[in-house]
């Protein structure tokens, strides 16, 4: 029978069994894609990071406008209601930008979400994404206080430990000093920090991309990151990376390269997971080998 709540919730809410590195066990992760106003950094820099196509998704649903808090609250409640039989252990909120920026996500919903997670018997952890600009001691401490013993994971995109790669090739606009300070502060407050490491930006060949990803994993762990997610380049339309791909100047990494990184992760017992190759907007090219090897 048709269920309106489930039908609406399935557009932006999903749950799946994932391996949790901090717990070293399988958990049910609830993922929410909230229709934020879009990444402010993308707007300020006329295109943001070279590989990021998420702004095209936010423009599709919000046209860059900030919806009022009650819409986000309603979406949260509908999504949670649709998961009554799945009992999620953690919830990850994505908005194609920065959760702690009030120009992207209403402050009223930020507070609401923390309180809802705190009183939900099933949920033990909340994960949000943010650029370092918005990760302040006041926000982290306040969030942990509201969560009242439940865990907070802050996901930050470092992408590369190399200044030229990070700020010229990827156009991240972030210094290592700020990154190190914010990770240290968040860990001191008691939050977990997940760091995104990017494999193969435009401008690096396969060998250099491999070395840079491994160097960045080592660096991020030394700064205090509790977990790493390797983001393997895939092509979304409307990005600078897509432009280079269409000109024949770039292709996503080989699967063999990702396998080399996995082997290093196993050998060193690093807390690293590999990001998926599907997202929204759907990629037009993903990591691959030749047609014989890819399967």
One Martini backbone bead per residue (centre of mass of N, CA, C, O) as a GRO file, in nm:
protein
  295
    1UNK     BB    1   0.098   0.035   0.019
    2UNK     BB    2   0.082   0.361   0.009
    3UNK     BB    3   0.341   0.579   0.155
    4UNK     BB    4   0.399   0.906   0.208
    5UNK     BB    5   0.629   0.920   0.410
    6UNK     BB    6   0.823   0.726   0.265
    7UNK     BB    7   0.828   0.871  -0.008
    8UNK     BB    8   0.954   1.134   0.095
    9UNK     BB    9   1.198   1.022   0.261
   10UNK     BB   10   1.347   0.872   0.015
   11UNK     BB   11   1.465   1.142  -0.115
   12UNK     BB   12   1.667   1.210   0.170
   13UNK     BB   13   1.644   0.918   0.312
   14UNK     BB   14   1.874   0.673   0.466
   15UNK     BB   15   1.962   0.323   0.533
   16UNK     BB   16   2.268   0.149   0.649
   17UNK     BB   17   2.510  -0.085   0.663
   18UNK     BB   18   2.803  -0.013   0.854
   19UNK     BB   19   3.135   0.041   0.922
   20UNK     BB   20   3.272   0.116   1.236
   21UNK     BB   21   3.569   0.227   1.339
   22UNK     BB   22   3.541   0.307   1.641
   23UNK     BB   23   3.377   0.023   1.708
   24UNK     BB   24   3.434  -0.223   1.528
   25UNK     BB   25   3.140  -0.227   1.374
   26UNK     BB   26   2.825  -0.275   1.289
   27UNK     BB   27   2.598  -0.022   1.161
   28UNK     BB   28   2.327   0.202   1.154
   29UNK     BB   29   2.305   0.443   0.896
   30UNK     BB   30   2.178   0.768   0.887
   31UNK     BB   31   2.090   0.956   0.596
   32UNK     BB   32   2.089   1.316   0.541
   33UNK     BB   33   1.957   1.534   0.282
   34UNK     BB   34   1.978   1.866   0.307
   35UNK     BB   35   1.820   2.170   0.177
   36UNK     BB   36   2.030   2.386   0.135
   37UNK     BB   37   2.181   2.694   0.015
   38UNK     BB   38   2.469   2.635  -0.009
   39UNK     BB   39   2.792   2.694  -0.060
   40UNK     BB   40   2.956   2.978   0.024
   41UNK     BB   41   3.230   2.929  -0.105
   42UNK     BB   42   3.125   2.885  -0.389
   43UNK     BB   43   3.002   3.172  -0.418
   44UNK     BB   44   3.263   3.345  -0.352
   45UNK     BB   45   3.451   3.170  -0.585
   46UNK     BB   46   3.311   3.072  -0.840
   47UNK     BB   47   3.318   2.718  -0.773
   48UNK     BB   48   3.525   2.627  -0.586
   49UNK     BB   49   3.594   2.322  -0.592
   50UNK     BB   50   3.697   2.137  -0.868
   51UNK     BB   51   3.510   1.858  -0.787
   52UNK     BB   52   3.243   2.009  -0.703
   53UNK     BB   53   2.870   1.934  -0.758
   54UNK     BB   54   2.661   2.007  -0.523
   55UNK     BB   55   2.545   2.284  -0.611
   56UNK     BB   56   2.357   2.166  -0.831
   57UNK     BB   57   2.166   2.035  -0.624
   58UNK     BB   58   2.083   2.281  -0.454
   59UNK     BB   59   1.970   2.445  -0.692
   60UNK     BB   60   1.743   2.245  -0.764
   61UNK     BB   61   1.590   2.272  -0.467
   62UNK     BB   62   1.667   2.602  -0.371
   63UNK     BB   63   1.824   2.822  -0.543
   64UNK     BB   64   2.003   2.927  -0.286
   65UNK     BB   65   1.797   2.912  -0.062
   66UNK     BB   66   1.666   2.968   0.267
   67UNK     BB   67   1.502   2.775   0.459
   68UNK     BB   68   1.309   2.724   0.705
   69UNK     BB   69   1.320   2.536   0.989
   70UNK     BB   70   1.049   2.371   0.964
   71UNK     BB   71   1.135   2.205   0.718
   72UNK     BB   72   1.368   2.048   0.848
   73UNK     BB   73   1.205   1.930   1.081
   74UNK     BB   74   1.005   1.774   0.909
   75UNK     BB   75   1.211   1.597   0.759
   76UNK     BB   76   1.323   1.461   1.006
   77UNK     BB   77   1.058   1.333   1.113
   78UNK     BB   78   0.990   1.170   0.860
   79UNK     BB   79   1.254   1.008   0.850
   80UNK     BB   80   1.227   0.877   1.132
   81UNK     BB   81   0.949   0.741   1.088
   82UNK     BB   82   1.055   0.557   0.844
   83UNK     BB   83   1.269   0.404   1.073
   84UNK     BB   84   1.121   0.213   1.288
   85UNK     BB   85   1.264  -0.078   1.182
   86UNK     BB   86   1.597   0.016   1.196
   87UNK     BB   87   1.748   0.146   1.422
   88UNK     BB   88   1.960   0.378   1.442
   89UNK     BB   89   2.290   0.468   1.556
   90UNK     BB   90   2.342   0.688   1.328
   91UNK     BB   91   2.380   1.032   1.207
   92UNK     BB   92   2.406   1.186   0.878
   93UNK     BB   93   2.464   1.525   0.773
   94UNK     BB   94   2.384   1.666   0.453
   95UNK     BB   95   2.427   2.001   0.250
   96UNK     BB   96   2.652   2.086   0.048
   97UNK     BB   97   2.833   2.195   0.309
   98UNK     BB   98   2.762   2.384   0.613
   99UNK     BB   99   2.617   2.332   0.911
  100UNK     BB  100   2.754   2.598   1.079
  101UNK     BB  101   2.603   2.777   0.862
  102UNK     BB  102   2.339   3.006   0.869
  103UNK     BB  103   2.334   3.043   0.543
  104UNK     BB  104   2.263   2.717   0.503
  105UNK     BB  105   2.168   2.656   0.809
  106UNK     BB  106   1.954   2.688   1.040
  107UNK     BB  107   1.989   2.742   1.374
  108UNK     BB  108   1.726   2.603   1.463
  109UNK     BB  109   1.807   2.324   1.344
  110UNK     BB  110   2.066   2.274   1.488
  111UNK     BB  111   1.940   2.255   1.772
  112UNK     BB  112   1.723   2.045   1.714
  113UNK     BB  113   1.907   1.810   1.634
  114UNK     BB  114   2.061   1.777   1.898
  115UNK     BB  115   1.806   1.718   2.073
  116UNK     BB  116   1.704   1.470   1.917
  117UNK     BB  117   1.951   1.294   1.956
  118UNK     BB  118   1.961   1.300   2.269
  119UNK     BB  119   1.653   1.155   2.290
  120UNK     BB  120   1.744   0.917   2.120
  121UNK     BB  121   1.782   0.586   2.196
  122UNK     BB  122   1.943   0.484   1.936
  123UNK     BB  123   2.126   0.717   1.919
  124UNK     BB  124   2.503   0.784   1.945
  125UNK     BB  125   2.556   0.961   1.670
  126UNK     BB  126   2.685   1.265   1.518
  127UNK     BB  127   2.719   1.388   1.178
  128UNK     BB  128   2.909   1.657   1.042
  129UNK     BB  129   2.977   1.926   0.814
  130UNK     BB  130   3.285   2.137   0.783
  131UNK     BB  131   3.448   2.401   0.771
  132UNK     BB  132   3.684   2.551   0.964
  133UNK     BB  133   3.551   2.835   0.992
  134UNK     BB  134   3.293   2.695   1.175
  135UNK     BB  135   3.493   2.567   1.386
  136UNK     BB  136   3.418   2.613   1.717
  137UNK     BB  137   3.434   2.596   2.051
  138UNK     BB  138   3.142   2.679   2.107
  139UNK     BB  139   3.003   2.475   1.916
  140UNK     BB  140   3.124   2.214   2.023
  141UNK     BB  141   3.050   2.242   2.324
  142UNK     BB  142   2.745   2.282   2.284
  143UNK     BB  143   2.688   2.016   2.139
  144UNK     BB  144   2.792   1.825   2.366
  145UNK     BB  145   2.599   1.925   2.582
  146UNK     BB  146   2.333   1.851   2.436
  147UNK     BB  147   2.405   1.544   2.381
  148UNK     BB  148   2.472   1.409   2.653
  149UNK     BB  149   2.713   1.173   2.568
  150UNK     BB  150   2.703   1.191   2.286
  151UNK     BB  151   2.841   1.173   1.973
  152UNK     BB  152   3.079   1.376   1.781
  153UNK     BB  153   3.119   1.421   1.426
  154UNK     BB  154   3.369   1.589   1.233
  155UNK     BB  155   3.374   1.681   0.895
  156UNK     BB  156   3.679   1.734   0.705
  157UNK     BB  157   3.827   1.894   0.422
  158UNK     BB  158   4.153   1.854   0.323
  159UNK     BB  159   4.269   1.637   0.082
  160UNK     BB  160   4.566   1.794   0.128
  161UNK     BB  161   4.898   1.851   0.256
  162UNK     BB  162   4.951   2.018   0.008
  163UNK     BB  163   4.936   2.344  -0.069
  164UNK     BB  164   4.917   2.338  -0.378
  165UNK     BB  165   4.706   2.120  -0.412
  166UNK     BB  166   4.484   2.238  -0.226
  167UNK     BB  167   4.485   2.562  -0.334
  168UNK     BB  168   4.531   2.524  -0.655
  169UNK     BB  169   4.401   2.257  -0.762
  170UNK     BB  170   4.140   2.251  -0.556
  171UNK     BB  171   4.056   2.520  -0.404
  172UNK     BB  172   4.013   2.531  -0.077
  173UNK     BB  173   4.107   2.761   0.122
  174UNK     BB  174   4.344   2.631   0.331
  175UNK     BB  175   4.527   2.598   0.611
  176UNK     BB  176   4.718   2.401   0.815
  177UNK     BB  177   4.700   2.563   1.073
  178UNK     BB  178   4.392   2.566   1.095
  179UNK     BB  179   4.346   2.266   1.085
  180UNK     BB  180   4.513   2.189   1.336
  181UNK     BB  181   4.359   2.367   1.538
  182UNK     BB  182   4.072   2.242   1.496
  183UNK     BB  183   4.136   1.951   1.562
  184UNK     BB  184   4.255   1.997   1.844
  185UNK     BB  185   4.007   2.134   1.967
  186UNK     BB  186   3.794   1.912   1.916
  187UNK     BB  187   3.944   1.690   2.075
  188UNK     BB  188   3.958   1.843   2.347
  189UNK     BB  189   3.637   1.855   2.373
  190UNK     BB  190   3.543   1.542   2.248
  191UNK     BB  191   3.562   1.509   1.949
  192UNK     BB  192   3.534   1.381   1.644
  193UNK     BB  193   3.750   1.332   1.341
  194UNK     BB  194   3.684   1.354   1.004
  195UNK     BB  195   3.887   1.300   0.709
  196UNK     BB  196   3.926   1.415   0.389
  197UNK     BB  197   4.073   1.238   0.114
  198UNK     BB  198   4.212   1.306  -0.206
  199UNK     BB  199   4.203   1.122  -0.515
  200UNK     BB  200   4.300   1.283  -0.783
  201UNK     BB  201   4.358   1.562  -0.896
  202UNK     BB  202   4.390   1.803  -1.097
  203UNK     BB  203   4.749   1.772  -1.196
  204UNK     BB  204   4.777   1.463  -1.129
  205UNK     BB  205   4.916   1.183  -1.151
  206UNK     BB  206   4.898   0.867  -1.048
  207UNK     BB  207   5.158   0.854  -0.875
  208UNK     BB  208   5.124   1.128  -0.722
  209UNK     BB  209   4.843   1.068  -0.607
  210UNK     BB  210   4.924   0.832  -0.432
  211UNK     BB  211   5.141   0.972  -0.256
  212UNK     BB  212   4.954   1.202  -0.151
  213UNK     BB  213   4.741   1.032  -0.007
  214UNK     BB  214   4.936   0.893   0.193
  215UNK     BB  215   5.053   1.153   0.317
  216UNK     BB  216   4.776   1.262   0.419
  217UNK     BB  217   4.702   1.037   0.609
  218UNK     BB  218   4.943   1.066   0.796
  219UNK     BB  219   4.900   1.361   0.872
  220UNK     BB  220   4.607   1.348   0.986
  221UNK     BB  221   4.678   1.150   1.218
  222UNK     BB  222   4.891   1.339   1.357
  223UNK     BB  223   4.669   1.570   1.426
  224UNK     BB  224   4.403   1.368   1.540
  225UNK     BB  225   4.253   1.199   1.368
  226UNK     BB  226   4.008   0.931   1.389
  227UNK     BB  227   3.934   0.954   1.072
  228UNK     BB  228   3.925   0.827   0.729
  229UNK     BB  229   3.827   0.944   0.396
  230UNK     BB  230   3.843   0.825   0.073
  231UNK     BB  231   3.827   1.033  -0.210
  232UNK     BB  232   3.740   0.931  -0.524
  233UNK     BB  233   3.752   1.036  -0.825
  234UNK     BB  234   3.470   1.194  -0.975
  235UNK     BB  235   3.236   1.296  -1.230
  236UNK     BB  236   3.082   1.614  -1.233
  237UNK     BB  237   2.890   1.821  -1.358
  238UNK     BB  238   2.995   2.161  -1.347
  239UNK     BB  239   3.310   2.127  -1.334
  240UNK     BB  240   3.646   2.152  -1.365
  241UNK     BB  241   3.690   1.851  -1.393
  242UNK     BB  242   3.493   1.809  -1.629
  243UNK     BB  243   3.640   1.989  -1.830
  244UNK     BB  244   3.901   1.819  -1.835
  245UNK     BB  245   3.764   1.556  -1.926
  246UNK     BB  246   3.644   1.664  -2.201
  247UNK     BB  247   3.949   1.740  -2.301
  248UNK     BB  248   4.138   1.485  -2.211
  249UNK     BB  249   4.304   1.568  -1.916
  250UNK     BB  250   4.116   1.356  -1.749
  251UNK     BB  251   4.103   1.081  -1.505
  252UNK     BB  252   4.021   0.868  -1.304
  253UNK     BB  253   4.123   0.642  -1.107
  254UNK     BB  254   4.253   0.352  -1.055
  255UNK     BB  255   4.184   0.060  -0.895
  256UNK     BB  256   4.481  -0.012  -0.835
  257UNK     BB  257   4.535   0.238  -0.660
  258UNK     BB  258   4.328   0.177  -0.441
  259UNK     BB  259   4.452  -0.097  -0.365
  260UNK     BB  260   4.719   0.013  -0.263
  261UNK     BB  261   4.594   0.170  -0.030
  262UNK     BB  262   4.458  -0.066   0.112
  263UNK     BB  263   4.723  -0.216   0.173
  264UNK     BB  264   4.837   0.012   0.354
  265UNK     BB  265   4.611   0.015   0.560
  266UNK     BB  266   4.649  -0.275   0.658
  267UNK     BB  267   4.954  -0.262   0.733
  268UNK     BB  268   4.897   0.008   0.936
  269UNK     BB  269   4.618   0.025   1.072
  270UNK     BB  270   4.418   0.228   0.951
  271UNK     BB  271   4.136   0.461   0.984
  272UNK     BB  272   4.008   0.360   0.680
  273UNK     BB  273   3.788   0.463   0.425
  274UNK     BB  274   3.593   0.413   0.127
  275UNK     BB  275   3.447   0.590  -0.092
  276UNK     BB  276   3.208   0.625  -0.301
  277UNK     BB  277   3.096   0.649  -0.663
  278UNK     BB  278   2.823   0.768  -0.560
  279UNK     BB  279   2.602   1.051  -0.632
  280UNK     BB  280   2.499   1.397  -0.596
  281UNK     BB  281   2.523   1.418  -0.877
  282UNK     BB  282   2.564   1.199  -1.111
  283UNK     BB  283   2.817   1.044  -1.240
  284UNK     BB  284   3.008   1.014  -1.559
  285UNK     BB  285   3.270   0.919  -1.391
  286UNK     BB  286   3.478   0.653  -1.267
  287UNK     BB  287   3.662   0.444  -1.130
  288UNK     BB  288   3.900   0.258  -1.348
  289UNK     BB  289   3.970   0.034  -1.584
  290UNK     BB  290   3.949  -0.176  -1.792
  291UNK     BB  291   3.705  -0.386  -1.917
  292UNK     BB  292   3.850  -0.643  -1.791
  293UNK     BB  293   3.917  -0.534  -1.486
  294UNK     BB  294   3.678  -0.387  -1.347
  295UNK     BB  295   3.496  -0.641  -1.259
   0.00000   0.00000   0.00000
